[in-house]
Amino acid sequence: MIRSIIVDDDELSISVIEDMVNQLDDFDCIKTFQNSLEAYNFIKSNDIDVIFLDVEMPKMGGIELLKNLKNS
């Protein structure tokens, strides 16, 4: 099973992506986040295979989140 999370500041976008992921047999959406800082902490302590990530978010955008993960 491919473990995935969704990180987006828009609830509707999360809902749409989550619905699409749930239609895939090999994917499991284990958690969703509207806050990239919370997602960062979760990713650091959990094994995640795929991140569905919004690029433009308040405080820490998606690209910045990825850079922080790479540097840690």
N, C-alpha and C positions, 0 to 999 in steps of 0.2 A: 504494500500500500504506500502511495506517495503522500507524505504528510505535508500539508500546505497551510498557510495563513494568509489572511487578507488584511492589508493596511491601507486605509483610505479615510479621509476626514468627512466623506459624504456617505450618509447612511443608505441612501438609495443605490449608490454605486456598489457598496458592500453587498446589499441584498441581491442585486443583479449578478454580480460575480459569484456569490455564494450559490445562487440557484444554478448557474452554469457548471460550477465545480461539482455540485451534488449530482449532476447528470452523468458524470464520468465515473466509470466503475473503479478505476485504479487510484482515484484521488480521494483524500479525506481532508476536508477543511476542519482543522482542529480548533481554530480560534480566529476571531476577527478583532481588529483594533481600529479606533478612530484617532489614536494618539501614537505617533511614531516613537516617542520615548518609552512608552509601555511595551510596544512591539520590540524595541531594541533589547530591553531587559529580558523579555520572554525568549527571544531568539538566542541570546547568550547562554541561557540555561536549558534549552530544549533542542532536540534534533529536528530540524525542519528541512524538507527537500525543496520546496518551492514557495516563493513569496510573491503574491500578487500585490504590487506596490504602486501607490499613487506617487507621482513625481512631485507635485506641488501641494504641500501641506504646511500649516502654520508651525512655527517653532523649528522643526527639523523636517525638511523635505525628504523625499524618497532617495534621491542621489546622495544626500548627506548621510542618511541612515546607512546606505551601503558602504560608503567610505569609512564610516565609524566602525562598522563590522569588520571591514578589511584590515583596519589598523589595530584591532584589538586582539 
